[in-house]
Amino acid sequence: MKISQRGFTLIELVIVITIIGILAAIALPRFASLQSDARIAKMNGAVGAMKSAASMAHAQLLAKGYAADFTGNPAAPNIVVEGVDVVYTLGYPDDSVIAALAGLAAPDYNVVASTAAQEIIEPDTNHPLCEVIYVNATVASVTPTYNVVGLTEANCD
């Protein structure tokens, strides 16, 4: 009884490996750009979280009977939202508390120390230009602003 062995020849294996290499060379750049898109989407999510947190804290302030342009930390009972003792600037959360209110913290985000009435949020320490900036309200009855000009593919790559 003769046992027949079947398998791939060396030429067939070389052709298959070559085809896989060509496909990988075409697909790899497409997958590489997905990382910057993912960072941009992550930061847009952070903006949404900050907007929601600011609205929620403002609503709590109004519901407790404070003026719509209240500035400071309310006296007893303090306004605590999501476990954060809120400090207000013109009726909206101050830059010093917005990251905590929105749940933006390490290791998922890099929160730069607040300065000049703004808070800078980065996706991580390796992409400092891929940033969102929360700017305190500067006029009564006007919401805080959210600077997203840093969310470009070049900055987030």
DRENFI-300338 format. One record per residue: residue in one letter; residue number from 1; x, y, z of N, C-alpha, C, CB in turn. Coordinates in steps of 0.2 Angstrom, whole numbers, padded with zeros to 4 digits. Atoms other than C-alpha are relative to their C-alpha. Glycine has a CB too. Layout:
<recs>
residuo,num,n.east,n.north,n.up,ca.east,ca.north,ca.up,c.east,c.north,c.up,cb.east,cb.north,cb.up
A,NUM,X,Y,Z,X,Y,Z,X,Y,Z,X,Y,Z
...
</recs>
This chain:
<recs>
residuo,num,n.east,n.north,n.up,ca.east,ca.north,ca.up,c.east,c.north,c.up,cb.east,cb.north,cb.up
M,1,0004,-0006,0000,0000,0000,0000,0004,0006,0000,-0005,0000,0006
K,2,-0004,-0006,0001,0007,0017,-0006,-0003,0005,0004,0002,0001,-0007
I,3,0003,-0006,-0003,0004,0032,0005,0002,0006,-0004,0003,0001,0008
S,4,-0001,-0005,0004,0001,0047,-0005,0001,0007,0004,-0006,0001,-0005
Q,5,-0001,-0007,-0003,0008,0064,0002,-0002,0006,-0004,0007,0000,0003
R,6,0002,-0006,0003,0000,0080,-0003,0002,0006,0004,-0007,0000,-0002
G,7,-0002,-0006,-0004,0006,0097,0001,0001,0006,-0005,0006,-0001,0004
F,8,-0001,-0005,0004,0010,0114,-0006,0008,0000,-0002,-0001,0007,0004
T,9,-0006,-0001,0003,0025,0117,-0017,0003,0006,0002,0001,-0001,-0008
L,10,-0003,-0006,-0002,0038,0130,-0013,-0002,0006,-0004,0008,-0001,-0001
I,11,0002,-0006,0005,0033,0141,-0028,-0007,0002,0003,-0001,-0003,-0007
E,12,0006,-0002,-0003,0015,0140,-0021,0000,0004,0006,-0005,-0006,0001
L,13,-0001,-0004,-0006,0020,0146,-0004,0003,0007,-0001,0005,-0004,0005
V,14,-0003,-0007,0001,0031,0160,-0011,-0006,0005,-0003,0006,-0001,-0005
I,15,0005,-0004,0004,0016,0166,-0022,-0005,0003,0006,-0004,-0004,-0005
V,16,0005,-0002,-0005,0004,0166,-0007,0003,0005,0005,-0002,-0006,0004
I,17,-0004,-0005,-0004,0017,0175,0004,0000,0007,-0003,0007,-0002,0003
T,18,-0001,-0006,0004,0020,0188,-0009,-0007,0004,-0001,0002,-0001,-0007
I,19,0007,-0003,0000,0001,0191,-0011,-0002,0003,0007,-0005,-0005,-0002
I,20,0001,-0002,-0007,-0001,0193,0008,0004,0006,0001,0001,-0005,0005
G,21,-0004,-0006,-0001,0013,0205,0008,-0002,0006,-0004,0007,-0001,-0002
I,22,0003,-0006,0004,0005,0216,-0006,-0006,0003,0004,-0001,-0002,-0007
L,23,0006,-0002,-0003,-0011,0216,0003,0001,0004,0007,-0005,-0006,0002
A,24,-0002,-0003,-0007,-0003,0221,0020,0003,0007,-0002,0005,-0004,0003
A,25,-0003,-0006,0002,0007,0235,0011,-0006,0005,-0002,0005,0000,-0006
I,26,0006,-0004,0002,-0010,0242,0004,-0004,0002,0006,-0004,-0003,-0005
A,27,0005,-0001,-0005,-0020,0240,0020,0003,0004,0006,-0003,-0007,0003
L,28,-0003,-0003,-0006,-0007,0246,0033,-0001,0007,0001,0007,-0002,0000
P,29,0001,-0007,-0001,-0008,0264,0029,-0007,0002,0002,0002,0004,-0006
R,30,0007,-0002,-0001,-0027,0264,0030,-0001,-0001,0008,-0005,-0005,-0004
F,31,0001,0001,-0007,-0026,0256,0048,0004,0005,0004,0002,-0007,0001
A,32,-0004,-0005,-0003,-0013,0268,0053,-0004,0007,0001,0007,0002,-0003
S,33,0004,-0006,-0001,-0024,0283,0050,-0006,-0001,0004,-0002,0003,-0007
L,34,0006,0001,-0004,-0038,0275,0060,0002,0002,0007,-0002,-0007,0000
Q,35,-0002,-0002,-0007,-0028,0279,0076,-0001,0007,0001,0007,-0001,0002
S,36,0001,-0007,-0001,-0029,0298,0073,-0008,0001,0000,0003,0004,-0005
D,37,0008,0000,0000,-0048,0296,0069,-0003,-0002,0007,-0003,-0004,-0006
A,38,0002,0002,-0006,-0050,0287,0085,0001,0005,0006,0003,-0007,0002
R,39,-0002,-0005,-0005,-0041,0300,0095,-0005,0006,0000,0007,0002,0000
I,40,0005,-0006,0001,-0052,0314,0087,-0007,-0002,0003,0000,0001,-0007
A,41,0007,0002,-0002,-0068,0304,0091,0000,0000,0008,-0002,-0007,-0003
K,42,0000,0000,-0007,-0062,0301,0109,0000,0007,0003,0007,-0003,0002
M,43,0000,-0007,-0002,-0059,0320,0111,-0007,0003,-0001,0005,0004,-0003
N,44,0007,-0003,0001,-0076,0324,0103,-0005,-0003,0006,-0003,-0002,-0007
G,45,0003,0003,-0005,-0083,0312,0116,0001,0004,0007,0001,-0007,0001
A,46,-0002,-0004,-0006,-0074,0322,0130,-0004,0007,0000,0008,0001,0000
V,47,0004,-0006,0001,-0082,0338,0123,-0007,-0001,0002,0001,0003,-0007
G,48,0007,0002,-0001,-0099,0330,0124,-0001,-0001,0008,-0002,-0006,-0003
A,49,0001,0001,-0007,-0096,0325,0142,0001,0006,0004,0006,-0005,0002
M,50,-0001,-0006,-0003,-0090,0342,0147,-0006,0005,-0001,0006,0004,-0003
K,51,0006,-0004,0001,-0105,0350,0139,-0006,-0002,0005,-0002,0000,-0007
S,52,0005,0003,-0004,-0117,0338,0148,0001,0002,0008,0000,-0007,-0001
A,53,-0001,-0002,-0007,-0108,0341,0165,-0001,0007,0001,0007,-0002,0001
A,54,0001,-0007,-0001,-0108,0360,0163,-0008,0001,0000,0003,0004,-0006
S,55,0007,-0001,0000,-0127,0359,0159,-0003,-0003,0006,-0003,-0003,-0006
M,56,0003,0004,-0006,-0131,0347,0174,0002,0005,0006,0003,-0007,0000
A,57,-0002,-0004,-0006,-0121,0358,0186,-0004,0007,0000,0008,0001,0000
H,58,0003,-0006,0000,-0129,0374,0180,-0008,-0001,0002,0000,0003,-0008
A,59,0007,0001,-0002,-0147,0366,0181,0000,-0001,0008,-0002,-0006,-0003
Q,60,0000,0001,-0007,-0142,0361,0199,0000,0006,0004,0006,-0005,0002
L,61,-0001,-0007,-0003,-0137,0379,0203,-0007,0003,0000,0005,0004,-0004
L,62,0007,-0003,0000,-0154,0385,0197,-0005,-0003,0004,-0002,0000,-0008
A,63,0005,0003,-0004,-0164,0372,0205,0000,0001,0007,0001,-0008,-0001
K,64,-0001,-0001,-0007,-0157,0376,0222,-0001,0008,0001,0007,-0002,0002
G,65,0002,-0006,-0002,-0162,0394,0220,0006,0006,-0001,-0003,0001,0006
Y,66,-0006,-0005,0001,-0145,0403,0216,-0001,0004,-0007,0007,-0004,0000
A,67,0000,-0005,0006,-0143,0417,0203,0003,-0004,-0006,0003,0007,0002
A,68,-0003,0003,0006,-0140,0411,0185,0007,0002,-0001,-0004,0002,-0006
D,69,-0007,-0002,0001,-0123,0421,0186,0004,-0001,0006,0000,0007,-0003
F,70,-0003,0001,-0006,-0118,0414,0203,0008,-0001,-0001,-0003,-0005,0004
T,71,-0007,0002,0001,-0099,0414,0205,0003,-0002,0007,0004,0006,-0003
G,72,-0003,0003,-0006,-0090,0404,0219,-0002,-0007,0002,-0002,0005,0005
N,73,0002,0007,-0002,-0093,0389,0229,-0006,0001,0005,0006,-0004,0004
P,74,0006,-0001,-0004,-0111,0389,0236,0001,-0002,0008,-0006,-0004,-0003
A,75,0000,0002,-0007,-0113,0389,0255,-0004,-0006,0002,-0002,0006,0005
A,76,0004,0006,-0001,-0121,0375,0264,-0007,0000,-0002,0000,-0002,0008
P,77,-0003,0006,0002,-0128,0364,0257,0004,0001,-0006,-0005,-0006,0000
N,78,-0004,0000,0006,-0114,0363,0244,-0004,-0003,-0005,0007,-0003,0001
I,79,0003,0004,0006,-0119,0358,0227,0005,-0005,-0002,-0002,0005,-0006
V,80,-0005,0005,0001,-0111,0342,0224,-0003,-0004,-0006,0001,-0005,0006
V,81,0002,0003,0006,-0113,0334,0206,0005,-0006,-0001,-0001,0005,-0006
E,82,-0005,0005,0001,-0106,0317,0203,0006,-0001,0005,0002,0000,-0007
G,83,-0005,0000,-0005,-0096,0318,0219,0005,0005,0000,0003,-0007,-0001
V,84,-0005,-0006,0001,-0088,0334,0214,-0003,0006,0003,0002,0001,-0007
D,85,0002,-0007,-0003,-0090,0350,0225,0001,0005,-0005,0003,0001,0007
V,86,0000,-0004,0006,-0094,0362,0211,0002,0007,0002,-0006,0000,-0004
V,87,-0001,-0007,0000,-0086,0379,0210,-0002,0003,-0006,0008,0001,0001
Y,88,0003,-0003,0006,-0095,0391,0198,0004,0007,-0002,-0007,0001,0002
T,89,-0002,-0006,0003,-0090,0405,0187,-0005,0002,-0005,0007,0000,-0004
L,90,0006,-0002,0003,-0105,0415,0181,-0005,-0005,-0002,0003,0003,-0007
G,91,0006,0005,0000,-0117,0401,0184,0002,-0007,-0003,-0005,0003,-0004
Y,92,-0003,0007,0003,-0106,0387,0175,0006,-0002,0004,0001,0001,-0007
P,93,-0006,0002,-0004,-0093,0376,0182,0006,0003,-0002,0001,-0008,-0001
D,94,-0007,-0003,0001,-0076,0383,0184,0005,-0005,-0003,0003,0003,0007
D,95,-0004,0004,0003,-0062,0377,0174,0004,-0005,0005,0006,0004,-0004
S,96,-0004,0005,-0005,-0054,0369,0190,-0004,-0006,0001,0001,0004,0006
V,97,0004,0006,-0002,-0068,0357,0192,-0003,-0004,-0006,-0006,0001,0004
I,98,0004,0003,0006,-0075,0353,0174,0003,-0007,-0002,0001,0005,-0006
A,99,-0003,0007,0001,-0063,0338,0171,-0003,-0005,0004,0007,0000,-0001
A,100,0002,0004,-0005,-0068,0330,0187,-0008,-0001,-0001,0001,0002,0007
L,101,0007,0001,0001,-0087,0333,0183,-0001,-0004,-0006,-0003,0007,-0001
A,102,0002,0004,0006,-0086,0326,0166,0003,-0007,0000,0003,0004,-0006
G,103,-0003,0006,-0001,-0076,0311,0172,0006,-0001,-0004,-0005,-0006,-0002
L,104,-0006,0000,0004,-0061,0315,0162,0007,0000,0004,0001,0006,-0005
A,105,-0005,0001,-0005,-0046,0308,0172,0005,-0005,-0003,-0002,-0002,0007
A,106,-0005,0005,0002,-0030,0298,0170,-0002,-0007,0002,0007,0002,0004
P,107,-0005,0000,0006,-0026,0286,0163,-0003,0001,-0007,0003,-0007,0000
D,108,0003,-0001,0006,-0039,0289,0150,0001,0006,-0004,-0007,-0001,0001
Y,109,-0001,-0006,0002,-0035,0307,0148,0005,0003,0003,-0007,0005,0000
N,110,-0005,-0004,-0004,-0021,0319,0152,-0003,0007,0001,0006,0001,-0004
V,111,0003,-0006,-0002,-0028,0334,0161,0005,0005,0002,-0006,0000,0006
V,112,-0005,-0005,-0001,-0017,0349,0160,-0002,0005,0006,0002,0004,-0006
A,113,0002,-0004,-0006,-0017,0360,0176,-0004,0007,-0003,0006,0002,0004
S,114,0004,-0006,0003,-0030,0374,0173,0004,0007,0002,-0007,0000,0004
T,115,-0003,-0006,-0001,-0023,0391,0170,-0004,0005,-0004,0007,0000,-0003
A,116,0003,-0005,0004,-0030,0408,0164,-0007,-0002,-0002,0004,0001,-0007
A,117,0007,0002,0001,-0048,0402,0166,-0002,-0005,-0006,-0004,0007,-0002
Q,118,0002,0005,0005,-0047,0387,0155,0004,-0006,0002,0003,0002,-0007
E,119,-0002,0007,-0001,-0044,0368,0156,0002,-0003,-0006,-0005,-0004,0005
I,120,-0002,0003,0006,-0034,0359,0143,-0001,-0008,0001,0007,0002,-0002
I,121,0001,0008,0000,-0039,0340,0140,0004,-0003,-0006,-0007,-0002,0001
E,122,-0004,0003,0005,-0027,0329,0130,-0002,-0007,0000,0007,0001,0000
P,123,0001,0007,0000,-0030,0311,0124,0005,-0004,0004,-0001,-0003,-0007
D,124,-0006,0003,-0004,-0013,0306,0132,0006,0005,0000,0001,-0007,-0003
T,125,-0006,-0005,-0001,0004,0314,0136,0004,0000,-0007,0004,-0002,0005
N,126,-0003,0001,0006,0010,0308,0119,-0002,0005,-0006,0001,-0007,-0003
H,127,0004,-0004,0005,-0002,0320,0109,-0002,0006,0003,-0006,-0004,-0003
P,128,0002,-0006,-0003,-0001,0337,0117,-0004,0005,-0004,0006,0003,0003
L,129,0004,-0004,0004,-0008,0346,0102,-0007,-0002,-0002,0004,0001,-0007
C,130,0007,0003,0001,-0023,0335,0100,-0004,0001,0007,0000,-0008,-0001
E,131,0003,-0002,-0006,-0032,0345,0113,-0007,0003,0000,0005,0005,0004
V,132,0006,-0004,-0001,-0049,0352,0119,0001,0005,0005,-0006,-0005,0001
I,133,-0001,-0005,-0005,-0049,0368,0129,-0007,0002,0002,0004,0006,-0003
Y,134,0006,-0003,-0003,-0064,0372,0141,0002,0007,0002,-0002,-0005,0006
V,135,-0001,-0007,-0002,-0065,0391,0143,-0005,0002,0004,0002,0005,-0006
N,136,0005,-0002,-0005,-0074,0398,0158,-0005,0005,-0004,0003,0003,0006
A,137,0005,-0006,0003,-0090,0409,0154,0003,0006,0002,-0007,-0001,0003
T,138,-0003,-0007,-0002,-0084,0427,0153,-0006,0005,0000,0004,0001,-0006
V,139,0005,-0004,-0001,-0101,0435,0152,-0006,-0003,0003,-0002,0003,-0007
A,140,0006,0003,-0003,-0117,0432,0162,-0005,-0002,-0005,-0003,0005,0005
S,141,0005,0003,0005,-0130,0421,0153,0003,-0003,-0006,-0005,0005,-0001
V,142,-0003,0003,0006,-0117,0415,0140,0004,-0006,0003,0005,0005,-0003
T,143,-0003,0006,-0002,-0111,0397,0141,0007,0000,-0001,-0003,-0006,-0004
P,144,-0007,0000,0002,-0093,0392,0142,0001,-0002,-0007,0003,-0005,0005
T,145,-0002,0002,0007,-0084,0389,0126,0005,-0006,0000,0003,0006,-0004
Y,146,-0004,0006,0000,-0075,0373,0120,0004,0001,-0007,-0005,-0006,-0001
N,147,-0005,-0001,0006,-0060,0376,0108,0002,-0007,-0002,0006,0004,0002
V,148,-0002,0006,0003,-0058,0361,0097,0004,0000,-0006,-0006,-0004,-0002
V,149,-0004,-0001,0006,-0046,0368,0084,0006,-0005,0000,0002,0007,0000
G,150,-0005,0004,-0001,-0033,0356,0090,-0001,-0007,-0003,0003,-0001,0006
L,151,0002,0006,0002,-0043,0341,0084,0001,-0001,-0008,-0007,-0002,0002
T,152,-0001,0001,0007,-0035,0338,0067,0004,-0006,-0001,0004,0006,-0003
E,153,-0004,0006,0001,-0027,0323,0059,0007,0000,0002,-0002,-0003,-0007
A,154,-0007,-0002,-0001,-0010,0331,0060,0002,0000,0007,0002,0006,-0004
N,155,-0002,-0001,-0007,-0011,0335,0078,-0001,-0007,0004,-0005,0005,0003
C,156,0002,0006,-0003,-0019,0318,0083,0003,-0006,-0002,-0008,-0001,0000
D,157,-0003,0006,0003,-0008,0306,0073,0006,-0002,0005,0003,0002,-0007
</recs>
